[in-house]
Amino acid sequence: MKQKGIITKLLLVAATLIVAGTLTACGSNNSSNSGSSYKSELSQSGKLTIGLEGTYAPYSYRKDGKLTGFEVDLGKAIAKKLDVKANFVPTKWDSLIAGLGSSKFDVVLNNVTVTNERKKSYAFASPYIFTQYVLITKSGNNSIKSLNDIKGKKFAEGTGTNNEDVAKNMVQSPCHQNNSLIVYQ
């Protein structure tokens, strides 16, 4: 248990340094603003406005009415490192990227997949989490045992996520990545 806490703290420190470095590096390229810092680019003076869902434990969620979780701790640590206050704005997933694009948020701390399309518009820090795609079926449904069995099936994916693309690619090319399929029932 103690080792888990140490690993969590190390990950938090590493992620904080990476994100803080990214925020600092993403300052204005305009030479007339050479004296300005990242603080002049914040959407609210003295505050790092952070978009997140606030509904997905253990990342960000409400406990006893208070926003908590790993991404909340990370956001507070980044704000502290930047000498500003963290301002969390819980938002539905499908509005997070648009909110970043419209400067509603300074950053988004959420399980956002890096895609080539998103890299054209947004700067990404090094990932602080790696996820794996899984397929969940109804208990007793044994019709899906391999990737070949998903062709013609209906899937549900989150709006704005890249899960639809992943599912389509798996159907079109069942030899996807390491050809493993984890089925949960």
C-alpha positions as CSV (number, residue, x, y, z in Angstrom):
1,M,0.0,0.0,0.0
2,K,2.8,2.4,0.9
3,Q,4.6,1.6,-2.4
4,K,1.4,2.4,-4.4
5,G,1.3,5.9,-2.7
6,I,4.9,6.5,-3.6
7,I,4.3,5.5,-7.3
8,T,1.2,7.7,-7.4
9,K,3.2,10.7,-6.0
10,L,6.0,10.1,-8.5
11,L,3.5,10.0,-11.4
12,L,1.8,13.1,-10.2
13,V,5.2,15.0,-10.0
14,A,6.3,13.8,-13.4
15,A,2.9,14.7,-15.0
16,T,3.0,18.1,-13.3
17,L,6.4,18.9,-14.7
18,I,5.5,17.7,-18.2
19,V,2.2,19.7,-18.3
20,A,3.8,22.8,-16.8
21,G,6.6,22.6,-19.3
22,T,4.1,22.2,-22.1
23,L,2.1,25.2,-20.9
24,T,5.2,27.3,-20.7
25,A,6.4,26.2,-24.1
26,C,3.0,27.0,-25.7
27,G,3.4,30.7,-25.0
28,S,2.9,33.2,-27.7
29,N,5.2,33.1,-30.7
30,N,4.5,36.7,-31.4
31,S,7.8,38.6,-31.0
32,S,6.0,41.7,-29.9
33,N,4.9,39.8,-26.8
34,S,8.4,38.7,-25.9
35,G,8.0,40.1,-22.4
36,S,4.8,38.3,-21.7
37,S,4.5,35.0,-19.9
38,Y,2.0,32.1,-20.0
39,K,0.0,34.1,-17.3
40,S,-1.0,36.7,-19.9
41,E,-2.6,34.0,-22.0
42,L,-4.8,32.5,-19.3
43,S,-8.5,32.9,-19.9
44,Q,-8.9,34.4,-16.3
45,S,-6.2,36.4,-14.7
46,G,-4.4,34.4,-11.9
47,K,-6.4,31.2,-12.6
48,L,-5.7,28.1,-14.7
49,T,-9.1,27.2,-16.0
50,I,-9.2,23.4,-16.3
51,G,-11.9,21.6,-18.3
52,L,-12.7,18.0,-17.1
53,E,-15.7,15.8,-16.9
54,G,-16.0,15.4,-13.2
55,T,-18.0,12.2,-13.6
56,Y,-15.4,9.5,-14.1
57,A,-13.8,8.0,-11.0
58,P,-10.9,7.8,-10.2
59,Y,-9.9,10.6,-12.6
60,S,-12.4,13.3,-11.6
61,Y,-15.6,12.8,-9.8
62,R,-17.7,14.2,-6.9
63,K,-17.4,12.7,-3.4
64,D,-19.7,14.2,-0.8
65,G,-20.4,17.0,-3.3
66,K,-16.7,18.0,-3.7
67,L,-14.8,17.5,-6.9
68,T,-11.9,15.0,-6.4
69,G,-9.8,12.5,-8.2
70,F,-6.4,12.1,-9.9
71,E,-7.0,14.8,-12.5
72,V,-8.2,17.2,-9.8
73,D,-5.0,16.6,-7.8
74,L,-2.9,17.0,-11.0
75,G,-4.7,20.2,-11.9
76,K,-4.1,21.7,-8.4
77,A,-0.4,20.7,-8.6
78,I,0.0,22.2,-12.0
79,A,-1.7,25.5,-10.9
80,K,0.5,25.6,-7.8
81,K,3.7,25.1,-9.9
82,L,2.5,27.9,-12.2
83,D,1.7,30.1,-9.2
84,V,-1.9,30.5,-10.1
85,K,-5.2,29.1,-8.7
86,A,-6.9,26.1,-10.2
87,N,-10.4,26.8,-11.6
88,F,-12.1,23.5,-12.5
89,V,-15.0,23.6,-14.9
90,P,-16.8,20.3,-15.1
91,T,-18.1,19.8,-18.6
92,K,-19.7,17.1,-20.7
93,W,-17.1,15.1,-22.6
94,D,-18.4,16.1,-26.0
95,S,-17.8,19.8,-25.2
96,L,-14.3,19.6,-23.7
97,I,-12.3,19.8,-27.0
98,A,-14.6,22.6,-28.3
99,G,-14.2,24.5,-25.0
100,L,-10.5,24.3,-25.3
101,G,-10.7,25.6,-28.9
102,S,-12.9,28.5,-27.9
103,S,-10.6,29.4,-25.0
104,K,-13.3,28.5,-22.4
105,F,-10.5,26.5,-20.8
106,D,-6.8,26.9,-20.7
107,V,-6.2,23.2,-20.5
108,V,-8.2,20.0,-20.5
109,L,-7.3,17.2,-18.0
110,N,-9.3,14.2,-19.2
111,N,-8.7,10.9,-20.8
112,V,-8.2,12.6,-24.3
113,T,-6.7,10.4,-27.0
114,V,-4.0,12.1,-29.1
115,T,-5.0,11.9,-32.8
116,N,-3.3,13.4,-35.8
117,E,-6.4,15.7,-36.3
118,R,-6.2,17.0,-32.7
119,K,-2.4,17.5,-33.0
120,K,-3.0,20.0,-35.8
121,S,-4.8,22.3,-33.3
122,Y,-3.7,21.4,-29.8
123,A,-0.5,20.9,-27.9
124,F,-0.4,17.7,-25.9
125,A,1.7,16.9,-22.9
126,S,3.2,13.4,-22.5
127,P,0.4,11.0,-21.5
128,Y,-0.2,10.4,-17.9
129,I,-2.4,7.4,-18.4
130,F,-2.6,4.6,-21.0
131,T,-5.9,2.9,-21.6
132,Q,-6.9,-0.3,-23.3
133,Y,-10.0,-0.8,-25.4
134,V,-12.3,-3.5,-24.2
135,L,-15.5,-4.9,-25.4
136,I,-18.3,-5.6,-22.9
137,T,-21.1,-8.0,-23.8
138,K,-24.3,-9.0,-22.0
139,S,-23.8,-11.8,-19.5
140,G,-24.3,-15.1,-21.3
141,N,-23.6,-13.7,-24.8
142,N,-21.0,-16.1,-26.2
143,S,-21.3,-15.0,-29.8
144,I,-18.2,-12.8,-29.7
145,K,-15.0,-14.8,-29.1
146,S,-12.6,-13.2,-31.5
147,L,-12.3,-10.0,-33.5
148,N,-13.8,-11.8,-36.5
149,D,-17.1,-12.1,-34.6
150,I,-17.7,-8.3,-34.3
151,K,-18.5,-7.8,-38.0
152,G,-22.1,-6.8,-38.4
153,K,-22.7,-6.2,-34.7
154,K,-24.0,-2.9,-33.2
155,F,-21.7,-0.9,-30.9
156,A,-22.2,2.0,-28.5
157,E,-19.5,4.5,-28.2
158,G,-19.2,7.9,-26.4
159,T,-20.0,10.9,-28.6
160,G,-16.8,12.7,-29.5
161,T,-14.5,9.8,-28.6
162,N,-12.4,7.9,-31.0
163,N,-13.9,4.5,-30.0
164,E,-16.1,4.5,-33.1
165,D,-13.0,4.7,-35.3
166,V,-11.3,2.0,-33.3
167,A,-14.3,-0.3,-33.7
168,K,-14.6,0.4,-37.5
169,N,-10.8,-0.3,-37.9
170,M,-11.1,-3.5,-36.0
171,V,-13.9,-4.7,-38.3
172,Q,-12.0,-3.6,-41.4
173,S,-8.7,-5.1,-40.2
174,P,-9.1,-7.8,-37.6
175,C,-5.4,-8.0,-37.2
176,H,-5.5,-4.7,-35.2
177,Q,-2.4,-4.0,-33.1
178,N,-1.6,-7.2,-31.1
179,N,-4.8,-9.0,-32.3
180,S,-6.0,-9.3,-28.7
181,L,-9.6,-8.9,-27.7
182,I,-10.7,-8.7,-24.1
183,V,-14.4,-9.5,-23.7
184,Y,-16.1,-8.6,-20.4
185,Q,-19.5,-10.0,-19.5
